[in-house]
């Protein structure tokens, strides 16, 4: 990107990288092979990877004079929750456009959306493209009311937002200079895009969680303006951990969550990081990630979503 956007510093960086020796041995690596990059500890609004993207996307909105941030996502969206948190910190309003109807859930991220003062617009049973149209309608209504809204993209993912994970990749090169693999949940695509743009496709393993139908194409679209070399979707390393669909609670994610919690005291969520860890475990089993290779698991946060996931809560309660 010729004109790199200016970062709005919302959190103190770098986030820590912690060794995970017990987990490494449990899944078949050497104790010294596995590290966890703690982007769940960024602080604001319950933490998570979306803050790095918002440092650029919300920063751009603020510089353009916006007073309201509008975004879309699932009702348990971590990105929506953090958009609301960033809006509060910047003295803005937040409007979150979700599919569905009120009353189906009031736990997890939705609790924090309310605490943070966000207004939720429920759009009914709509497809992704219709949700985008609903957001455009909200923008038009806000403009008509005299507000100055800015649309933050789904998941915060765009070439602008992906710059936040170019920054993260730079941190990793300083913290773990011999890294061979970075393993990350692949949802809307911006996080993986930034990592790939700086580290190259060969060192980044994305675990598809089913958030969008075209994840590899999205990664390439966001990464190309930031990458130092040409990039194509076929170069990407992507593993499937979708199961029965986005948001479902898979047996593999459940096992990964329990294994990680009991080995390292680190809590994962059922939609993103639990599936990403399941993907790492599968990659070790089939030799894509091997003993002796320094591997970083990127913990992208999402803990509040655990408490809004009925199946995951029921499973955890059954273990007591």
C-alpha positions as MATLAB code, in Angstrom:
seq = 'XXXXXXXXXXXXXXXXXXXXXXXXXXXXXXXXXXXXXXXXXXXXXXXXXXXXXXXXXXXXXXXXXXXXXXXXXXXXXXXXXXXXXXXXXXXXXXXXXXXXXXXXXXXXXXXXXXXXXXXXXXXXXXXXXXXXXXXXXXXXXXXXXXXXXXXXXXXXXXXXXXXXXXXXXXXXXXXXXXXXXXXXXXXXXXXXXXXXXXXXXXXXXXXXXXXXXXXXXXXXXXXXXXXXXXXXXXXXXXXXXXXXXXXXXXXXXXXXXXXXXXXXXXXXXXXXXXXXXXXXXXXXXXXXXXXXXXXXXXXXXXXXXXXXXXXXXXXXXXXX';
ca = [
       0.000    0.000    0.000;
       1.550    3.258   -1.122;
      -0.141    5.400    1.520;
      -0.090    3.414    4.743;
      -2.928    4.530    7.040;
      -1.980    6.078   10.346;
      -2.548    3.909   13.399;
      -4.851    5.187   16.126;
      -3.168    3.821   19.269;
      -5.941    2.207   21.314;
      -3.866   -0.357   23.221;
      -0.322   -0.881   24.408;
       1.649   -3.130   22.081;
       3.301   -5.562   21.637;
       1.106   -8.252   23.138;
       3.044  -11.003   24.935;
       4.154  -14.317   23.503;
       4.015  -17.103   26.099;
       5.526  -20.597   26.002;
       3.068  -23.510   26.032;
       5.241  -26.535   26.864;
       2.592  -28.770   28.422;
       0.193  -28.222   25.556;
       2.996  -28.808   23.065;
       3.793  -32.225   24.530;
       0.123  -33.132   24.746;
      -0.449  -32.560   21.029;
       2.813  -34.143   19.869;
       5.355  -31.315   19.711;
       8.498  -30.727   21.766;
       7.988  -28.535   24.858;
       9.987  -25.699   23.326;
       8.144  -25.764   19.981;
       4.855  -24.053   20.854;
       4.125  -20.441   21.815;
       0.865  -18.514   22.213;
       0.587  -14.913   20.990;
      -1.855  -13.318   23.438;
      -3.928  -10.935   21.345;
      -6.789  -11.777   23.689;
      -5.029   -9.515   26.213;
      -5.260   -6.213   24.341;
      -7.527   -4.909   27.089;
     -10.248   -2.684   25.657;
     -13.786   -4.067   25.533;
     -12.854   -7.605   26.553;
      -9.926   -7.923   24.156;
      -9.367   -9.716   20.884;
      -7.840   -9.401   17.449;
     -10.421   -6.973   16.068;
      -8.892   -4.112   18.052;
      -5.782   -4.082   15.879;
      -7.992   -3.652   12.802;
     -10.070   -0.965   14.480;
      -6.944    1.030   15.247;
      -6.876    1.669   11.498;
     -10.529    1.496   10.390;
     -11.965    3.499   13.292;
      -8.960    5.778   13.176;
      -9.728    6.564    9.549;
     -13.383    7.176   10.427;
     -12.395    9.567   13.200;
     -10.044   11.504   10.921;
     -12.881   11.784    8.382;
     -15.088   13.415   11.018;
     -17.417   10.510   11.828;
     -19.455   10.574   15.036;
     -21.066    7.119   14.669;
     -19.566    3.721   13.817;
     -21.838    1.259   12.005;
     -20.935   -2.385   11.434;
     -22.461   -5.790   10.744;
     -21.991   -9.316   12.033;
     -23.599  -12.255   13.758;
     -25.392  -11.525   17.058;
     -22.415  -12.906   18.997;
     -19.895  -10.962   16.901;
     -16.628  -10.181   18.670;
     -15.957   -7.505   16.079;
     -19.288   -5.795   16.794;
     -18.591   -5.837   20.529;
     -15.178   -4.266   20.020;
     -16.539   -1.713   17.561;
     -18.918   -0.643   20.323;
     -16.033   -0.463   22.798;
     -13.867    1.617   20.484;
     -16.784    3.932   19.725;
     -17.262    4.485   23.448;
     -13.560    5.190   23.948;
     -13.584    7.718   21.095;
     -16.773    9.435   22.265;
     -18.778    8.131   19.310;
     -22.020    6.190   18.991;
     -22.193    2.618   17.699;
     -24.917    0.949   15.662;
     -24.658   -2.827   15.175;
     -26.669   -4.415   12.357;
     -27.420   -8.087   13.031;
     -29.511  -10.773   11.356;
     -32.332  -12.310   13.370;
     -34.678  -10.833   15.926;
     -34.377   -9.679   19.540;
     -35.096  -12.090   22.349;
     -33.268  -15.173   21.100;
     -30.275  -14.479   23.365;
     -29.134  -11.812   25.784;
     -25.864  -13.349   26.971;
     -22.250  -13.370   25.810;
     -21.207  -10.494   23.581;
     -24.742   -9.071   23.521;
     -24.470   -8.246   27.227;
     -21.335   -6.231   26.548;
     -22.895   -4.537   23.519;
     -25.574   -3.232   25.864;
     -23.137   -2.148   28.556;
     -21.105   -0.283   25.964;
     -24.150    1.656   24.785;
     -24.511    0.247   21.288;
     -27.807    0.369   19.420;
     -28.694   -2.908   17.748;
     -30.703   -3.047   14.529;
     -32.218   -6.495   13.926;
     -32.672   -7.291   10.223;
     -34.613  -10.543   10.311;
     -33.770  -13.711    8.398;
     -31.419  -12.282    5.774;
     -28.446  -13.445    3.716;
     -25.047  -11.753    3.918;
     -25.656   -9.441    0.951;
     -28.992   -8.351    2.433;
     -27.304   -7.581    5.746;
     -24.963   -5.241    3.884;
     -28.008   -3.584    2.318;
     -29.551   -3.199    5.772;
     -26.387   -1.467    6.947;
     -26.554    0.925    3.994;
     -30.149    1.742    4.938;
     -29.026    2.498    8.485;
     -26.301    4.784    7.144;
     -28.867    6.644    5.050;
     -31.184    7.077    8.026;
     -28.346    8.371   10.196;
     -27.304   10.856    7.516;
     -30.903   12.041    7.247;
     -30.929   12.612   11.013;
     -27.822   14.777   10.799;
     -25.312   12.212   12.047;
     -21.922   11.556   10.445;
     -21.732    7.758   10.288;
     -18.893    5.574    9.013;
     -19.290    1.953    7.961;
     -16.730   -0.411    9.470;
     -16.497   -3.520    7.248;
     -17.672   -6.998    8.286;
     -15.139   -8.366   10.755;
     -13.161   -5.166   10.419;
     -11.574   -6.854    7.417;
     -10.239   -4.745    4.566;
      -6.802   -3.800    3.315;
      -6.913   -0.914    5.806;
      -7.856   -3.148    8.734;
      -5.377   -5.861    7.730;
      -2.561   -3.396    8.374;
      -3.107   -4.174   12.053;
      -1.867   -7.696   11.430;
       1.079   -6.533    9.417;
       1.974   -4.807   12.686;
       1.402   -8.065   14.574;
       3.644   -9.941   12.145;
       6.398   -7.390   12.759;
       6.044   -8.027   16.496;
       6.308  -11.778   15.957;
       9.491  -11.416   13.930;
      11.011   -9.566   16.883;
       9.624  -11.913   19.550;
      10.050  -15.277   17.783;
      12.641  -14.777   15.032;
      12.837  -18.492   14.167;
       9.089  -19.014   13.754;
       8.107  -21.619   11.183;
       4.306  -21.507   11.538;
       1.702  -19.036   12.759;
      -1.691  -20.705   13.251;
      -4.782  -18.478   13.214;
      -8.538  -18.768   12.884;
      -9.693  -17.725    9.405;
     -13.020  -15.898    9.659;
     -13.581  -12.676    7.729;
     -10.009  -12.849    6.412;
      -8.294   -9.659    7.542;
      -6.172  -11.146   10.309;
      -4.676  -13.834    8.102;
      -4.255  -11.296    5.286;
      -2.027   -9.033    7.338;
       0.083  -11.949    8.556;
       0.492  -13.332    5.038;
       1.383   -9.906    3.644;
       4.385   -9.670    5.984;
       5.346  -13.275    6.740;
       4.510  -14.906    3.416;
       1.934  -17.578    2.657;
       4.222  -20.465    3.593;
       4.460  -19.528    7.283;
       0.775  -18.808    7.986;
      -1.743  -21.603    8.554;
      -5.348  -20.392    8.494;
      -8.084  -22.560    9.974;
     -11.367  -21.877    8.182;
     -14.279  -21.550   10.636;
     -16.967  -20.985    8.001;
     -17.647  -17.278    8.556;
     -17.731  -16.547    4.828;
     -17.990  -18.648    1.653;
     -14.811  -17.303    0.028;
     -12.169  -17.046    2.779;
      -9.052  -17.609    0.651;
     -10.161  -15.098   -1.966;
     -10.897  -12.570    0.786;
      -7.437  -13.036    2.284;
      -5.778  -12.414   -1.068;
      -7.943   -9.361   -1.766;
      -6.989   -7.748    1.545;
      -3.331   -8.840    1.468;
      -2.364   -7.832   -2.072;
      -2.192   -4.062   -1.431;
       0.040   -4.736    1.586;
       2.225   -7.559    0.285;
       5.778   -7.121   -0.923;
       5.396   -9.996   -3.406;
       2.608  -11.252   -5.718;
       0.064  -13.504   -4.031;
      -2.609  -15.957   -5.173;
      -5.263  -17.941   -3.306;
      -3.723  -21.288   -4.280;
      -0.562  -20.400   -2.327;
      -2.436  -20.074    0.970;
      -2.367  -22.767    3.633;
      -5.986  -23.239    4.715;
      -7.466  -26.080    6.773;
     -11.185  -26.764    7.158;
     -12.650  -26.890   10.680;
     -16.155  -25.800    9.720;
     -17.996  -28.925   10.867;
     -21.758  -28.552   10.509;
     -21.452  -24.818    9.874;
     -20.324  -21.506   11.320;
     -21.221  -21.219   14.978;
     -21.869  -24.943   15.537;
     -20.066  -26.648   18.396;
     -17.852  -29.327   16.914;
     -16.387  -32.269   18.816;
     -12.919  -31.272   17.625;
     -13.272  -27.716   18.978;
     -14.659  -29.039   22.270;
     -11.673  -31.376   22.689;
      -9.227  -28.600   21.782;
     -10.786  -26.228   24.315;
     -10.581  -28.765   27.124;
      -7.036  -29.806   26.207;
      -5.776  -26.214   26.113;
      -7.514  -25.193   29.335;
      -6.176  -28.175   31.271;
      -2.650  -28.003   29.877;
      -2.013  -24.239   30.063;
      -4.943  -22.569   31.844;
      -5.768  -20.726   28.611;
      -9.435  -20.435   27.649;
     -10.505  -20.649   24.009;
     -13.890  -19.967   22.434;
     -16.000  -22.472   20.454;
     -16.323  -20.515   17.212;
     -12.816  -19.251   16.438;
      -9.893  -20.142   18.678;
     -11.233  -23.565   19.663;
     -11.485  -24.483   16.004;
      -8.081  -22.945   15.264;
      -6.511  -25.105   17.967;
      -8.333  -28.149   16.565;
      -6.759  -27.285   13.215;
      -3.301  -27.090   14.778;
      -3.789  -30.464   16.479;
      -4.859  -31.988   13.150;
      -1.868  -30.389   11.401;
       0.516  -31.987   13.903;
      -1.142  -35.376   13.440;
      -0.759  -35.334    9.657;
       2.723  -33.805    9.630;
       1.926  -30.339    8.266;
       3.355  -28.983   11.526;
       6.255  -31.059   12.847;
       8.367  -31.504   15.960;
      11.325  -29.158   16.008;
       9.479  -26.358   14.191;
       8.779  -23.214   16.192;
       5.023  -22.688   16.061;
       2.978  -19.729   17.293;
      -0.735  -20.069   17.991;
      -2.390  -16.663   17.627;
      -5.006  -16.321   20.373;
      -7.504  -13.904   18.850;
      -9.771  -13.674   21.913;
     -13.529  -14.199   21.849;
     -14.099  -15.325   25.435;
     -17.437  -13.458   25.843;
     -18.837  -15.472   22.950;
     -18.335  -18.661   24.961;
     -20.985  -17.527   27.421;
     -23.432  -16.854   24.596;
     -22.998  -20.338   23.101;
     -25.552  -22.653   24.696;
     -23.958  -25.907   23.519;
     -20.498  -24.917   24.726;
     -21.828  -23.809   28.110;
     -23.767  -27.056   28.517;
     -20.679  -29.073   27.662;
     -18.531  -27.164   30.149;
     -21.141  -27.624   32.860;
     -21.187  -31.382   32.179;
     -17.503  -31.548   33.078;
     -18.048  -30.308   36.625;
];
